[in-house]
Every structure is written in structure tokens, then in C-alpha cells.
Amino acid sequence: MERRGKQTWHFDQPVYIQGAGTAVGPEELKGPLGSCFDVSYDNLYAGQENWELAERQLMQDAVEVALKEAEKKSEEMDYFFAGDLLNQIVTSNYYAREVDIPYFGLFAACATVMEGVALAALFVDTGTANLTLTAVSSHNATAERQFRYPTEFAGQRPDSSTFTVTGAGAVVIGKKPSLIKVTDATIGKVRDYGIKQPFDMGSAMAPAAADTLITHLKETRRDPSYYDVIVTGDLSRVGSGILRKLVQDKGITLDRYEDCGVMIYHQEQPVFSGGSGAACPAVVTFGHLFKEMKEGRIKRMLVVATGALLSPLMIQQKESIPSIAHAVAFEREE
Amino acid sequence: MAVDEQQKKLYQKNIKLYQPKSHVIKNGLKAFLIGGLICTIGQGISRIYMTFLPITQEEAMSPTLATLILLAALATGFGIYDKLGQFAGAGSLVPVTGFSNAMTSAALEHKSEGLVFGIGANMFKLTGAVIAFGVLSAYLVGLTRMLVEMLINS
């Protein structure tokens, strides 16, 4: 690994995606990317008794598909990196109890997926691991209950709010060459511009995304046109507009820019300004974007996963929402 | 490099353009209509009770409230009331049906943690504040009234 600048890692050793898996719930299945996901459920319970178990089921499904695609067994994995949105990252911790792999529990809200991929890639690049497993999950009902109100509570949500994606994504990263190579990672800094509205996380996260994106381009000395597409995690319709403006203010124009939160749902779906949640960038990247790369429509892409480090307790104590963004670059191997 | 207050204010001002406007008039109108409709239904129920049962208007109030609470709790359980709430906002939140929804939804939500520590402990999670301040304000209003009455009569 070669360090570029302060925050960017360039992986000069072979680091490849060996397999990826996604599992989603009903609303994601109805969305425009519905056919890209490996496992889907037509209800939020995913065949389980409660929603926490449903989320764990989604993580298990995603991991099983990823391992199958990589043609590996879980005991062959050297390290397991996982995270989710629940207190004490219970989905990951309890799933880690099943898989019996040395485990790192991660939390960076919805940016967890790229934190996990970056660390896994670093481990593979430096020879610390031969094979790694990374997984994240989120569930609409478990997140609602923890961060907002009971699911059936009849509060009115503003248009700036986002809809937590029900799903999980998993990826096996290793040395063996494949179609998708992990090339760079930029680790973000926490940014906080004083946004206190938990129903407007796009506005809270946009500065963190802009900061990481600008840093990445500067430290790698790349122009946005180097990438066929630059995607952000879950800035939604509100935050992605702000991001465009923030980078434009620095003299950078984003031509091919998309947001996973906007891509995952149709505009008519009852999702307000778009999708959010740890699974949002995970299922869109591993499900849809990796497919686009394998089929050659995307050759190079940068995924900037964004996380609002929201805590209901801190909000009640009149604190604002700190945010973080981690970027990982993927390239198609010809 | 932490962000200073001035930068925060500037950012919050600059992003106004990108944030969706809240539809105060449209939402107010919807709330007025649905809120009014719920109250009209309540009035209708009260009339039915007064017609078919030998009770006065005042006596009909309790069964009417109980009926509305029951209907709202059922609508919450069937997953209808939250959709109504998204449409009507304060219109479905302010009447007694909103109180019923807040209790039922919390009870449903915590069912997985068991009867006592789940449903029992969390049922009043949202409505607890309403009860606490309801009792407090009733006490203050009652006290004020008593004092005013004492002043007038003395």
C-alpha cells in the first residue's frame, strides 16, 4: 500500500472482489434496481419472528451469496468486518457469533460499508489477510424504532426525510484476480455544520461527502472525469444537490454523478427524498454497480459512502449531527 | 480544522435553496379537514348513543371517547393510521385518536421485548409527556380558578 497524501491509500498489491451478495426487503424489490438483488423478501419479517431477527437473516443471506460466488467457505475467511445501525451493532455482533471468524465490529452509520471494504482491502494488500469478509445491514423497522418513532406512529414526516433501506450487502475481498479490483480508499474526517434536524440527514452529510471527495481527487491527482461514475451513499435528493454545489464552489464539476439513495427507489414510491441506511450504498454498489462493471458499462468508479452519526439522545441534548464519508475506488480489470 | 460558527451559519443559509419547502397552507388545510372529519365522526357516535341509550349528552361523552380510542387502536394495528397521519399531520395527531395511536404504536413496537418490560414499560413512552404535563396544567388551571374565585367572592 502506498499512502497518497494524508487520507488516501493506494493499493499497489492485488486486491480483488471475489464475490458479492445482496438481500433486500419489499420496497427495494419494487424499485428500479429490484432485479439486481440476489435475495429478496416480500415483507419486512423475512420469515423471522421480529425485525431484529429479520435484519440478521438479511445479513446471513447476503453473506451466503457472497461466499458462494467466491466459492469459499466461511472458515476460509481470515477476518470478518461488519457493522449496522443498531445500538451495540447487534446484527453484526450476533451474526459474528454464528460464523466463527476473527471479527471487527464497525460503526460509521451508513458509511460503514466503505469503511469495511477499505479496511478489508488494506488487510489483503498488506498481507495481513488472504481472504476477508465484509458485511453491513439495515432494516427500515429496526432503524425507525431506534432513531425515530414506533413504525405505526402517525407522525407526519417532512419531504426532506429519507427512508431506511431494508437489506444487507456482503463482499469477499482477496488476492485472486477477478473482474473488479479495489484500487484506492480515502478515509474521511468527521464534519459537522450544525444541522440538528434528524429528518434532514442529506444536509448534514453533504459537507462530509464533499470533503472526502475533494480530498480523494486532490490526493490521487485525479479529475472527476477519471471515473466513469462517482456515486454517493445516501445523500438523497436534498443532499446530492448540496454536494454538487459544494464541489462546484471548489471549481470541480461532476458530470457523471449519482446517489445510491436516489437510484434505489422510483420517485413515486413513498420514500420522501430517497433511501438511506447502511444497506443503501451496500446493495446498490454490490448489486447494481458491480453488475454494471462486470458487463463493462462502468470501468472505473468511486463510491463515497456517507454516514450521519446520529444519536437520538444527543439530538435531545440539543447537539447537532456529525457526519462522515469514506470513499473507495473500484476498477474493472481487463 | 474544525468548523467555526460563522461557517456553520453560512452553510445553513446557503443550502436553503436545496431543501424542500414545507407546505404550511396545504398541510394546514388537510389537517383541518381530517381533524374536522374525526370530530364529526365523534359527534355522530355520540348522537347514536344518545338516541339508542337512555343517557344524556354528558354521559355519552365517555363511551364516545372509548369508541374513538378503540377505532384508532384498531386502525393502528391494521397499519392504516400511520398512513392517515402522513396525510393529515396534526389533523389526526391532536384528537384523542392520535393519543390512542401513540400508545398503541409504542405497545406494538415493543411487543418483542415481552409483556412487562416491553409493552408495559414502553406503552407510555410517547404519551407519558402528555399525561405528565396534562396533570400539571390541570392542577395549575384549577388552582388559578380557585384563587380567582376566592378573590371575587371575598
Interface residues (C-beta under 8 A of the other chain):
Chain A: E49 N50 W51 E52 R145 Y149 P150 T151 E152 F153 A154 G155 Q156 R157 P158 D159 S160 R191 D192 Y193 G194 I195 D200 S203 A206 P207 V238 G241 I242 K245 P270 S273
Chain B: V3 E5 Q7 K8 K9 Y11 Q12 N14 I15 Y18 Q19 P20 S22 N27 T76 G77 G79 Y81 D82 L84 G85 Q86 A88 G89 A90 S92 L93 G98 N101 A102 T104 S105 A106 L108 E109 H110 S112 L126
